[in-house]
Amino acid sequence: MMMIDFAVFTPFASLIGGVMIGTAAFLLLLMHGRVLGVSGILGGIIPFLNQKSGRDERSWRWFFLAGVVLGPIIVIYGFSRPVEILPAASGLALPIAGFLVGIGTAIGSGCTSGHGICGLARLSVRSMTAVGVFMLTGVITVFLIRHIF
């Protein structure tokens, strides 16, 4: 069973990260009228998935993804802070899980970041429902994997 190791828990760093995510979500909504959802950002980069995305609409998406990739690299190498990576799945389970998450984001019209960060902040009933379904599905999945499979 995984538990928080309070000896190395970093509430200040976690608070700063949360404030940064909230600020990014606010600025994206303010400047572009867009909800910060990773699946939507990725989908807007791939032209055949989103015909409405012009060049200007795709540029901020590339900057966002560059920040997602470069952020950990800067922390690891710029501040000499190693990041422990513990894969939750391996082998065939990983692509199957990714495929199921992709189906879920399509059915739910968004991902956990869009619904959980922006939708809940806007008190969206649709997002509250989606987050409830995400959480319930996660609980059921963990139970099945740990006790059945």
C-alpha positions as protocol buffer text, in pm:
chain_id: "A"
residue {
  index: 1
  type: MET
  ca { x: 0 y: 0 z: 0 }
}
residue {
  index: 2
  type: MET
  ca { x: 134 y: 343 z: -99 }
}
residue {
  index: 3
  type: MET
  ca { x: 139 y: 611 z: 168 }
}
residue {
  index: 4
  type: ILE
  ca { x: 269 y: 965 z: 181 }
}
residue {
  index: 5
  type: ASP
  ca { x: 617 y: 973 z: 326 }
}
residue {
  index: 6
  type: PHE
  ca { x: 582 y: 1278 z: 551 }
}
residue {
  index: 7
  type: ALA
  ca { x: 958 y: 1285 z: 609 }
}
residue {
  index: 8
  type: VAL
  ca { x: 1006 y: 1399 z: 249 }
}
residue {
  index: 9
  type: PHE
  ca { x: 664 y: 1559 z: 187 }
}
residue {
  index: 10
  type: THR
  ca { x: 704 y: 1911 z: 50 }
}
residue {
  index: 11
  type: PRO
  ca { x: 388 y: 2112 z: 120 }
}
residue {
  index: 12
  type: PHE
  ca { x: 548 y: 2444 z: 21 }
}
residue {
  index: 13
  type: ALA
  ca { x: 666 y: 2313 z: -316 }
}
residue {
  index: 14
  type: SER
  ca { x: 326 y: 2150 z: -368 }
}
residue {
  index: 15
  type: LEU
  ca { x: 152 y: 2480 z: -289 }
}
residue {
  index: 16
  type: ILE
  ca { x: 376 y: 2668 z: -533 }
}
residue {
  index: 17
  type: GLY
  ca { x: 305 y: 2407 z: -802 }
}
residue {
  index: 18
  type: GLY
  ca { x: -69 y: 2434 z: -743 }
}
residue {
  index: 19
  type: VAL
  ca { x: -57 y: 2814 z: -762 }
}
residue {
  index: 20
  type: MET
  ca { x: 140 y: 2791 z: -1087 }
}
residue {
  index: 21
  type: ILE
  ca { x: -113 y: 2551 z: -1241 }
}
residue {
  index: 22
  type: GLY
  ca { x: -402 y: 2771 z: -1127 }
}
residue {
  index: 23
  type: THR
  ca { x: -234 y: 3082 z: -1264 }
}
residue {
  index: 24
  type: ALA
  ca { x: -167 y: 2910 z: -1599 }
}
residue {
  index: 25
  type: ALA
  ca { x: -530 y: 2797 z: -1619 }
}
residue {
  index: 26
  type: PHE
  ca { x: -652 y: 3149 z: -1537 }
}
residue {
  index: 27
  type: LEU
  ca { x: -422 y: 3315 z: -1792 }
}
residue {
  index: 28
  type: LEU
  ca { x: -516 y: 3068 z: -2066 }
}
residue {
  index: 29
  type: LEU
  ca { x: -885 y: 3132 z: -2004 }
}
residue {
  index: 30
  type: LEU
  ca { x: -830 y: 3509 z: -1986 }
}
residue {
  index: 31
  type: MET
  ca { x: -605 y: 3542 z: -2291 }
}
residue {
  index: 32
  type: HIS
  ca { x: -740 y: 3273 z: -2522 }
}
residue {
  index: 33
  type: GLY
  ca { x: -1082 y: 3184 z: -2381 }
}
residue {
  index: 34
  type: ARG
  ca { x: -964 y: 2823 z: -2351 }
}
residue {
  index: 35
  type: VAL
  ca { x: -989 y: 2574 z: -2070 }
}
residue {
  index: 36
  type: LEU
  ca { x: -658 y: 2422 z: -1961 }
}
residue {
  index: 37
  type: GLY
  ca { x: -710 y: 2057 z: -2046 }
}
residue {
  index: 38
  type: VAL
  ca { x: -417 y: 1851 z: -2169 }
}
residue {
  index: 39
  type: SER
  ca { x: -623 y: 1630 z: -2400 }
}
residue {
  index: 40
  type: GLY
  ca { x: -770 y: 1938 z: -2570 }
}
residue {
  index: 41
  type: ILE
  ca { x: -429 y: 2100 z: -2600 }
}
residue {
  index: 42
  type: LEU
  ca { x: -282 y: 1786 z: -2758 }
}
residue {
  index: 43
  type: GLY
  ca { x: -585 y: 1734 z: -2981 }
}
residue {
  index: 44
  type: GLY
  ca { x: -555 y: 2092 z: -3108 }
}
residue {
  index: 45
  type: ILE
  ca { x: -200 y: 2033 z: -3228 }
}
residue {
  index: 46
  type: ILE
  ca { x: -287 y: 1739 z: -3449 }
}
residue {
  index: 47
  type: PRO
  ca { x: -451 y: 1893 z: -3759 }
}
residue {
  index: 48
  type: PHE
  ca { x: -671 y: 1598 z: -3858 }
}
residue {
  index: 49
  type: LEU
  ca { x: -822 y: 1588 z: -3507 }
}
residue {
  index: 50
  type: ASN
  ca { x: -907 y: 1956 z: -3499 }
}
residue {
  index: 51
  type: GLN
  ca { x: -978 y: 2128 z: -3830 }
}
residue {
  index: 52
  type: LYS
  ca { x: -1052 y: 2459 z: -3653 }
}
residue {
  index: 53
  type: SER
  ca { x: -698 y: 2505 z: -3521 }
}
residue {
  index: 54
  type: GLY
  ca { x: -510 y: 2752 z: -3737 }
}
residue {
  index: 55
  type: ARG
  ca { x: -142 y: 2831 z: -3707 }
}
residue {
  index: 56
  type: ASP
  ca { x: -200 y: 3097 z: -3437 }
}
residue {
  index: 57
  type: GLU
  ca { x: -417 y: 2857 z: -3239 }
}
residue {
  index: 58
  type: ARG
  ca { x: -149 y: 2586 z: -3246 }
}
residue {
  index: 59
  type: SER
  ca { x: 148 y: 2804 z: -3146 }
}
residue {
  index: 60
  type: TRP
  ca { x: 48 y: 2851 z: -2780 }
}
residue {
  index: 61
  type: ARG
  ca { x: -22 y: 2479 z: -2759 }
}
residue {
  index: 62
  type: TRP
  ca { x: 337 y: 2401 z: -2865 }
}
residue {
  index: 63
  type: PHE
  ca { x: 469 y: 2645 z: -2602 }
}
residue {
  index: 64
  type: PHE
  ca { x: 255 y: 2475 z: -2337 }
}
residue {
  index: 65
  type: LEU
  ca { x: 387 y: 2130 z: -2432 }
}
residue {
  index: 66
  type: ALA
  ca { x: 744 y: 2260 z: -2441 }
}
residue {
  index: 67
  type: GLY
  ca { x: 697 y: 2382 z: -2084 }
}
residue {
  index: 68
  type: VAL
  ca { x: 557 y: 2045 z: -1978 }
}
residue {
  index: 69
  type: VAL
  ca { x: 864 y: 1869 z: -2122 }
}
residue {
  index: 70
  type: LEU
  ca { x: 1128 y: 2127 z: -2028 }
}
residue {
  index: 71
  type: GLY
  ca { x: 1001 y: 2198 z: -1675 }
}
residue {
  index: 72
  type: PRO
  ca { x: 1115 y: 1867 z: -1524 }
}
residue {
  index: 73
  type: ILE
  ca { x: 1441 y: 1879 z: -1722 }
}
residue {
  index: 74
  type: ILE
  ca { x: 1517 y: 2224 z: -1575 }
}
residue {
  index: 75
  type: VAL
  ca { x: 1436 y: 2104 z: -1222 }
}
residue {
  index: 76
  type: ILE
  ca { x: 1646 y: 1788 z: -1258 }
}
residue {
  index: 77
  type: TYR
  ca { x: 1954 y: 1939 z: -1423 }
}
residue {
  index: 78
  type: GLY
  ca { x: 1929 y: 2309 z: -1337 }
}
residue {
  index: 79
  type: PHE
  ca { x: 1862 y: 2261 z: -966 }
}
residue {
  index: 80
  type: SER
  ca { x: 2019 y: 1915 z: -922 }
}
residue {
  index: 81
  type: ARG
  ca { x: 1690 y: 1778 z: -791 }
}
residue {
  index: 82
  type: PRO
  ca { x: 1646 y: 1418 z: -907 }
}
residue {
  index: 83
  type: VAL
  ca { x: 1293 y: 1310 z: -985 }
}
residue {
  index: 84
  type: GLU
  ca { x: 1211 y: 951 z: -901 }
}
residue {
  index: 85
  type: ILE
  ca { x: 1012 y: 784 z: -1175 }
}
residue {
  index: 86
  type: LEU
  ca { x: 804 y: 485 z: -1070 }
}
residue {
  index: 87
  type: PRO
  ca { x: 605 y: 343 z: -1362 }
}
residue {
  index: 88
  type: ALA
  ca { x: 258 y: 237 z: -1257 }
}
residue {
  index: 89
  type: ALA
  ca { x: 230 y: -12 z: -1541 }
}
residue {
  index: 90
  type: SER
  ca { x: 456 y: -193 z: -1782 }
}
residue {
  index: 91
  type: GLY
  ca { x: 437 y: -422 z: -2080 }
}
residue {
  index: 92
  type: LEU
  ca { x: 101 y: -444 z: -2254 }
}
residue {
  index: 93
  type: ALA
  ca { x: -83 y: -283 z: -1961 }
}
residue {
  index: 94
  type: LEU
  ca { x: 62 y: 61 z: -2040 }
}
residue {
  index: 95
  type: PRO
  ca { x: -70 y: 102 z: -2398 }
}
residue {
  index: 96
  type: ILE
  ca { x: -403 y: -55 z: -2300 }
}
residue {
  index: 97
  type: ALA
  ca { x: -434 y: 192 z: -2011 }
}
residue {
  index: 98
  type: GLY
  ca { x: -345 y: 481 z: -2241 }
}
residue {
  index: 99
  type: PHE
  ca { x: -603 y: 370 z: -2495 }
}
residue {
  index: 100
  type: LEU
  ca { x: -874 y: 345 z: -2226 }
}
residue {
  index: 101
  type: VAL
  ca { x: -785 y: 689 z: -2091 }
}
residue {
  index: 102
  type: GLY
  ca { x: -810 y: 827 z: -2446 }
}
residue {
  index: 103
  type: ILE
  ca { x: -1155 y: 674 z: -2487 }
}
residue {
  index: 104
  type: GLY
  ca { x: -1256 y: 818 z: -2151 }
}
residue {
  index: 105
  type: THR
  ca { x: -1147 y: 1169 z: -2249 }
}
residue {
  index: 106
  type: ALA
  ca { x: -1343 y: 1143 z: -2572 }
}
residue {
  index: 107
  type: ILE
  ca { x: -1658 y: 1017 z: -2396 }
}
residue {
  index: 108
  type: GLY
  ca { x: -1622 y: 1267 z: -2111 }
}
residue {
  index: 109
  type: SER
  ca { x: -1550 y: 1560 z: -2346 }
}
residue {
  index: 110
  type: GLY
  ca { x: -1227 y: 1636 z: -2165 }
}
residue {
  index: 111
  type: CYS
  ca { x: -964 y: 1503 z: -1932 }
}
residue {
  index: 112
  type: THR
  ca { x: -903 y: 1517 z: -1560 }
}
residue {
  index: 113
  type: SER
  ca { x: -704 y: 1839 z: -1588 }
}
residue {
  index: 114
  type: GLY
  ca { x: -972 y: 2025 z: -1784 }
}
residue {
  index: 115
  type: HIS
  ca { x: -1263 y: 1905 z: -1574 }
}
residue {
  index: 116
  type: GLY
  ca { x: -1078 y: 1884 z: -1242 }
}
residue {
  index: 117
  type: ILE
  ca { x: -890 y: 2214 z: -1250 }
}
residue {
  index: 118
  type: CYS
  ca { x: -1099 y: 2444 z: -1464 }
}
residue {
  index: 119
  type: GLY
  ca { x: -1442 y: 2282 z: -1458 }
}
residue {
  index: 120
  type: LEU
  ca { x: -1461 y: 2248 z: -1081 }
}
residue {
  index: 121
  type: ALA
  ca { x: -1335 y: 2605 z: -1037 }
}
residue {
  index: 122
  type: ARG
  ca { x: -1621 y: 2724 z: -1259 }
}
residue {
  index: 123
  type: LEU
  ca { x: -1868 y: 2508 z: -1060 }
}
residue {
  index: 124
  type: SER
  ca { x: -1962 y: 2322 z: -1379 }
}
residue {
  index: 125
  type: VAL
  ca { x: -2212 y: 2045 z: -1306 }
}
residue {
  index: 126
  type: ARG
  ca { x: -2084 y: 1853 z: -1609 }
}
residue {
  index: 127
  type: SER
  ca { x: -1728 y: 1869 z: -1474 }
}
residue {
  index: 128
  type: MET
  ca { x: -1840 y: 1770 z: -1124 }
}
residue {
  index: 129
  type: THR
  ca { x: -2008 y: 1466 z: -1275 }
}
residue {
  index: 130
  type: ALA
  ca { x: -1705 y: 1386 z: -1490 }
}
residue {
  index: 131
  type: VAL
  ca { x: -1463 y: 1415 z: -1194 }
}
residue {
  index: 132
  type: GLY
  ca { x: -1693 y: 1192 z: -986 }
}
residue {
  index: 133
  type: VAL
  ca { x: -1692 y: 932 z: -1264 }
}
residue {
  index: 134
  type: PHE
  ca { x: -1311 y: 960 z: -1301 }
}
residue {
  index: 135
  type: MET
  ca { x: -1262 y: 908 z: -928 }
}
residue {
  index: 136
  type: LEU
  ca { x: -1508 y: 618 z: -906 }
}
residue {
  index: 137
  type: THR
  ca { x: -1350 y: 451 z: -1207 }
}
residue {
  index: 138
  type: GLY
  ca { x: -1005 y: 493 z: -1050 }
}
residue {
  index: 139
  type: VAL
  ca { x: -1119 y: 340 z: -720 }
}
residue {
  index: 140
  type: ILE
  ca { x: -1282 y: 46 z: -897 }
}
residue {
  index: 141
  type: THR
  ca { x: -975 y: -5 z: -1118 }
}
residue {
  index: 142
  type: VAL
  ca { x: -735 y: -8 z: -822 }
}
residue {
  index: 143
  type: PHE
  ca { x: -961 y: -250 z: -635 }
}
residue {
  index: 144
  type: LEU
  ca { x: -986 y: -486 z: -932 }
}
residue {
  index: 145
  type: ILE
  ca { x: -613 y: -481 z: -1004 }
}
residue {
  index: 146
  type: ARG
  ca { x: -512 y: -533 z: -641 }
}
residue {
  index: 147
  type: HIS
  ca { x: -774 y: -790 z: -542 }
}
residue {
  index: 148
  type: ILE
  ca { x: -895 y: -969 z: -856 }
}
residue {
  index: 149
  type: PHE
  ca { x: -623 y: -970 z: -1123 }
}
